[in-house]
Amino acid sequence: MEQHSGLNELIDEYRMVLPAESRTAQAIDAHEPIERIALRAIDDGYTEFSQRVAQFMESFLRRAM
């Protein structure tokens, strides 16, 4: 899925607070797809972040309809 600039901002902001050794940070740094980043966030225990990503994607898709 192509990433929207607002989603990129959310990811960039969140990346700044993540420790470099977290799988989420590594996925972001590797520019992995947002779906994989969200799954890594869940694995790392950052469920709030994955929920925010899901909400953003839902809102974006609803506006596109």
N, CA, C and O atoms as CSV, one atom per row, in Angstrom:
chain,resi,resn,atom,element,x,y,z
A,1,MET,N,N,0.849,-1.178,0.000
A,1,MET,CA,C,0.000,0.000,0.000
A,1,MET,C,C,0.893,1.240,0.000
A,1,MET,O,O,1.836,1.331,0.787
A,2,GLU,N,N,0.599,2.176,-0.872
A,2,GLU,CA,C,1.353,3.426,-0.923
A,2,GLU,C,C,1.038,4.234,0.330
A,2,GLU,O,O,-0.114,4.324,0.754
A,3,GLN,N,N,2.081,4.821,0.915
A,3,GLN,CA,C,1.880,5.541,2.162
A,3,GLN,C,C,1.527,7.002,1.908
A,3,GLN,O,O,2.111,7.649,1.038
A,4,HIS,N,N,0.597,7.500,2.648
A,4,HIS,CA,C,0.131,8.878,2.619
A,4,HIS,C,C,1.073,9.727,3.472
A,4,HIS,O,O,1.647,9.225,4.439
A,5,SER,N,N,1.239,11.006,3.129
A,5,SER,CA,C,2.173,11.866,3.862
A,5,SER,C,C,1.804,11.975,5.345
A,5,SER,O,O,2.698,12.037,6.189
A,6,GLY,N,N,0.526,11.998,5.679
A,6,GLY,CA,C,0.115,12.050,7.080
A,6,GLY,C,C,0.537,10.804,7.836
A,6,GLY,O,O,0.911,10.872,9.006
A,7,LEU,N,N,0.474,9.677,7.166
A,7,LEU,CA,C,0.914,8.428,7.771
A,7,LEU,C,C,2.429,8.444,7.960
A,7,LEU,O,O,2.941,7.983,8.980
A,8,ASN,N,N,3.130,8.973,6.981
A,8,ASN,CA,C,4.590,9.094,7.103
A,8,ASN,C,C,4.963,9.966,8.292
A,8,ASN,O,O,5.921,9.662,9.001
A,9,GLU,N,N,4.225,11.039,8.520
A,9,GLU,CA,C,4.486,11.909,9.663
A,9,GLU,C,C,4.278,11.165,10.973
A,9,GLU,O,O,5.078,11.295,11.899
A,10,LEU,N,N,3.211,10.392,11.052
A,10,LEU,CA,C,2.926,9.599,12.243
A,10,LEU,C,C,4.069,8.624,12.506
A,10,LEU,O,O,4.528,8.494,13.640
A,11,ILE,N,N,4.522,7.950,11.475
A,11,ILE,CA,C,5.613,6.987,11.608
A,11,ILE,C,C,6.899,7.691,12.027
A,11,ILE,O,O,7.602,7.222,12.923
A,12,ASP,N,N,7.207,8.808,11.386
A,12,ASP,CA,C,8.434,9.548,11.709
A,12,ASP,C,C,8.437,10.030,13.163
A,12,ASP,O,O,9.454,9.946,13.851
A,13,GLU,N,N,7.295,10.533,13.617
A,13,GLU,CA,C,7.191,11.001,15.002
A,13,GLU,C,C,7.386,9.849,15.981
A,13,GLU,O,O,8.077,9.984,16.991
A,14,TYR,N,N,6.777,8.735,15.672
A,14,TYR,CA,C,6.880,7.597,16.574
A,14,TYR,C,C,8.292,7.022,16.579
A,14,TYR,O,O,8.778,6.568,17.614
A,15,ARG,N,N,8.947,7.042,15.421
A,15,ARG,CA,C,10.300,6.488,15.323
A,15,ARG,C,C,11.265,7.209,16.256
A,15,ARG,O,O,12.179,6.593,16.805
A,16,MET,N,N,11.064,8.499,16.436
A,16,MET,CA,C,11.977,9.283,17.268
A,16,MET,C,C,12.010,8.818,18.720
A,16,MET,O,O,13.002,9.046,19.412
A,17,VAL,N,N,10.949,8.172,19.194
A,17,VAL,CA,C,10.902,7.744,20.587
A,17,VAL,C,C,11.229,6.259,20.773
A,17,VAL,O,O,11.261,5.763,21.900
A,18,LEU,N,N,11.466,5.565,19.683
A,18,LEU,CA,C,11.741,4.127,19.770
A,18,LEU,C,C,13.227,3.847,19.956
A,18,LEU,O,O,14.068,4.527,19.367
A,19,PRO,N,N,13.551,2.857,20.767
A,19,PRO,CA,C,14.949,2.453,20.861
A,19,PRO,C,C,15.381,1.784,19.551
A,19,PRO,O,O,14.602,1.063,18.927
A,20,ALA,N,N,16.609,2.030,19.150
A,20,ALA,CA,C,17.111,1.521,17.861
A,20,ALA,C,C,17.044,0.004,17.764
A,20,ALA,O,O,16.916,-0.537,16.665
A,21,GLU,N,N,17.128,-0.690,18.891
A,21,GLU,CA,C,17.136,-2.149,18.844
A,21,GLU,C,C,15.739,-2.763,18.726
A,21,GLU,O,O,15.621,-3.977,18.558
A,22,SER,N,N,14.690,-1.963,18.809
A,22,SER,CA,C,13.332,-2.522,18.695
A,22,SER,C,C,13.071,-2.955,17.247
A,22,SER,O,O,13.564,-2.346,16.297
A,23,ARG,N,N,12.296,-4.004,17.116
A,23,ARG,CA,C,11.965,-4.506,15.775
A,23,ARG,C,C,11.130,-3.485,15.007
A,23,ARG,O,O,11.212,-3.406,13.781
A,24,THR,N,N,10.335,-2.711,15.723
A,24,THR,CA,C,9.535,-1.674,15.074
A,24,THR,C,C,10.439,-0.623,14.458
A,24,THR,O,O,10.252,-0.242,13.303
A,25,ALA,N,N,11.419,-0.151,15.218
A,25,ALA,CA,C,12.363,0.849,14.710
A,25,ALA,C,C,13.132,0.300,13.519
A,25,ALA,O,O,13.345,1.008,12.534
A,26,GLN,N,N,13.545,-0.940,13.605
A,26,GLN,CA,C,14.288,-1.554,12.504
A,26,GLN,C,C,13.431,-1.661,11.251
A,26,GLN,O,O,13.925,-1.448,10.144
A,27,ALA,N,N,12.153,-1.988,11.414
A,27,ALA,CA,C,11.249,-2.074,10.267
A,27,ALA,C,C,11.039,-0.697,9.639
A,27,ALA,O,O,11.001,-0.567,8.416
A,28,ILE,N,N,10.904,0.324,10.476
A,28,ILE,CA,C,10.743,1.687,9.970
A,28,ILE,C,C,11.997,2.112,9.220
A,28,ILE,O,O,11.919,2.651,8.116
A,29,ASP,N,N,13.158,1.865,9.832
A,29,ASP,CA,C,14.424,2.250,9.218
A,29,ASP,C,C,14.658,1.533,7.891
A,29,ASP,O,O,15.300,2.077,6.992
A,30,ALA,N,N,14.139,0.314,7.770
A,30,ALA,CA,C,14.286,-0.469,6.543
A,30,ALA,C,C,13.210,-0.130,5.509
A,30,ALA,O,O,13.174,-0.718,4.429
A,31,HIS,N,N,12.334,0.821,5.847
A,31,HIS,CA,C,11.248,1.249,4.960
A,31,HIS,C,C,10.356,0.074,4.545
A,31,HIS,O,O,9.952,-0.054,3.389
A,32,GLU,N,N,10.069,-0.772,5.528
A,32,GLU,CA,C,9.179,-1.904,5.271
A,32,GLU,C,C,7.751,-1.397,5.097
A,32,GLU,O,O,7.437,-0.284,5.521
A,33,PRO,N,N,6.885,-2.192,4.483
A,33,PRO,CA,C,5.479,-1.782,4.309
A,33,PRO,C,C,4.820,-1.520,5.664
A,33,PRO,O,O,5.174,-2.128,6.674
A,34,ILE,N,N,3.866,-0.613,5.659
A,34,ILE,CA,C,3.201,-0.209,6.892
A,34,ILE,C,C,2.566,-1.394,7.614
A,34,ILE,O,O,2.524,-1.421,8.844
A,35,GLU,N,N,2.075,-2.365,6.864
A,35,GLU,CA,C,1.463,-3.531,7.486
A,35,GLU,C,C,2.488,-4.269,8.341
A,35,GLU,O,O,2.173,-4.710,9.447
A,36,ARG,N,N,3.703,-4.404,7.838
A,36,ARG,CA,C,4.754,-5.102,8.575
A,36,ARG,C,C,5.207,-4.270,9.781
A,36,ARG,O,O,5.479,-4.816,10.850
A,37,ILE,N,N,5.283,-2.958,9.603
A,37,ILE,CA,C,5.653,-2.085,10.722
A,37,ILE,C,C,4.626,-2.218,11.847
A,37,ILE,O,O,4.990,-2.322,13.018
A,38,ALA,N,N,3.357,-2.215,11.486
A,38,ALA,CA,C,2.296,-2.344,12.498
A,38,ALA,C,C,2.380,-3.685,13.215
A,38,ALA,O,O,2.174,-3.750,14.427
A,39,LEU,N,N,2.677,-4.751,12.486
A,39,LEU,CA,C,2.812,-6.064,13.121
A,39,LEU,C,C,4.018,-6.103,14.054
A,39,LEU,O,O,3.952,-6.694,15.132
A,40,ARG,N,N,5.108,-5.482,13.647
A,40,ARG,CA,C,6.293,-5.410,14.515
A,40,ARG,C,C,5.962,-4.622,15.785
A,40,ARG,O,O,6.413,-4.972,16.875
A,41,ALA,N,N,5.176,-3.561,15.636
A,41,ALA,CA,C,4.780,-2.764,16.792
A,41,ALA,C,C,3.969,-3.599,17.777
A,41,ALA,O,O,4.160,-3.494,18.988
A,42,ILE,N,N,3.077,-4.418,17.264
A,42,ILE,CA,C,2.299,-5.305,18.136
A,42,ILE,C,C,3.227,-6.283,18.843
A,42,ILE,O,O,3.116,-6.500,20.050
A,43,ASP,N,N,4.153,-6.877,18.072
A,43,ASP,CA,C,5.117,-7.822,18.664
A,43,ASP,C,C,5.945,-7.166,19.764
A,43,ASP,O,O,6.254,-7.793,20.777
A,44,ASP,N,N,6.303,-5.890,19.555
A,44,ASP,CA,C,7.119,-5.155,20.530
A,44,ASP,C,C,6.297,-4.615,21.691
A,44,ASP,O,O,6.860,-4.087,22.650
A,45,GLY,N,N,4.974,-4.738,21.619
A,45,GLY,CA,C,4.123,-4.257,22.701
A,45,GLY,C,C,3.637,-2.829,22.527
A,45,GLY,O,O,3.079,-2.244,23.456
A,46,TYR,N,N,3.846,-2.263,21.337
A,46,TYR,CA,C,3.401,-0.886,21.073
A,46,TYR,C,C,2.013,-0.920,20.418
A,46,TYR,O,O,1.840,-0.489,19.278
A,47,THR,N,N,1.045,-1.434,21.153
A,47,THR,CA,C,-0.285,-1.607,20.577
A,47,THR,C,C,-0.963,-0.277,20.267
A,47,THR,O,O,-1.737,-0.180,19.314
A,48,GLU,N,N,-0.674,0.746,21.067
A,48,GLU,CA,C,-1.284,2.053,20.798
A,48,GLU,C,C,-0.872,2.572,19.417
A,48,GLU,O,O,-1.694,3.120,18.683
A,49,PHE,N,N,0.385,2.398,19.078
A,49,PHE,CA,C,0.867,2.837,17.768
A,49,PHE,C,C,0.160,2.075,16.652
A,49,PHE,O,O,-0.292,2.683,15.682
A,50,SER,N,N,0.060,0.769,16.776
A,50,SER,CA,C,-0.594,-0.008,15.726
A,50,SER,C,C,-2.073,0.367,15.609
A,50,SER,O,O,-2.627,0.346,14.511
A,51,GLN,N,N,-2.708,0.707,16.716
A,51,GLN,CA,C,-4.104,1.148,16.678
A,51,GLN,C,C,-4.230,2.490,15.960
A,51,GLN,O,O,-5.174,2.701,15.198
A,52,ARG,N,N,-3.281,3.397,16.200
A,52,ARG,CA,C,-3.304,4.699,15.519
A,52,ARG,C,C,-3.116,4.525,14.020
A,52,ARG,O,O,-3.759,5.215,13.229
A,53,VAL,N,N,-2.242,3.611,13.625
A,53,VAL,CA,C,-2.032,3.330,12.204
A,53,VAL,C,C,-3.324,2.787,11.598
A,53,VAL,O,O,-3.734,3.218,10.520
A,54,ALA,N,N,-3.961,1.851,12.280
A,54,ALA,CA,C,-5.205,1.271,11.791
A,54,ALA,C,C,-6.295,2.332,11.655
A,54,ALA,O,O,-7.034,2.340,10.670
A,55,GLN,N,N,-6.397,3.226,12.639
A,55,GLN,CA,C,-7.393,4.298,12.576
A,55,GLN,C,C,-7.117,5.232,11.406
A,55,GLN,O,O,-8.038,5.651,10.704
A,56,PHE,N,N,-5.856,5.554,11.202
A,56,PHE,CA,C,-5.493,6.423,10.091
A,56,PHE,C,C,-5.869,5.773,8.764
A,56,PHE,O,O,-6.450,6.417,7.890
A,57,MET,N,N,-5.537,4.502,8.624
A,57,MET,CA,C,-5.825,3.798,7.374
A,57,MET,C,C,-7.327,3.699,7.135
A,57,MET,O,O,-7.789,3.871,6.008
A,58,GLU,N,N,-8.091,3.422,8.190
A,58,GLU,CA,C,-9.544,3.343,8.055
A,58,GLU,C,C,-10.117,4.687,7.612
A,58,GLU,O,O,-10.959,4.741,6.716
A,59,SER,N,N,-9.667,5.753,8.230
A,59,SER,CA,C,-10.136,7.089,7.873
A,59,SER,C,C,-9.777,7.425,6.430
A,59,SER,O,O,-10.597,7.960,5.683
A,60,PHE,N,N,-8.553,7.106,6.051
A,60,PHE,CA,C,-8.092,7.373,4.690
A,60,PHE,C,C,-8.927,6.605,3.670
A,60,PHE,O,O,-9.309,7.157,2.638
A,61,LEU,N,N,-9.209,5.348,3.950
A,61,LEU,CA,C,-10.003,4.527,3.018
A,61,LEU,C,C,-11.441,5.012,2.934
A,61,LEU,O,O,-12.038,4.994,1.858
A,62,ARG,N,N,-12.000,5.442,4.051
A,62,ARG,CA,C,-13.384,5.939,4.030
A,62,ARG,C,C,-13.495,7.188,3.174
A,62,ARG,O,O,-14.468,7.358,2.439
A,63,ARG,N,N,-12.481,8.080,3.268
A,63,ARG,CA,C,-12.501,9.316,2.461
A,63,ARG,C,C,-12.324,9.013,0.978
A,63,ARG,O,O,-12.783,9.777,0.128
A,64,ALA,N,N,-11.671,7.920,0.668
A,64,ALA,CA,C,-11.404,7.569,-0.727
A,64,ALA,C,C,-12.633,6.969,-1.412
A,64,ALA,O,O,-12.667,6.853,-2.637
A,65,MET,N,N,-13.632,6.593,-0.631
A,65,MET,CA,C,-14.817,5.931,-1.201
A,65,MET,C,C,-15.763,6.949,-1.786
A,65,MET,O,O,-16.815,6.584,-2.311
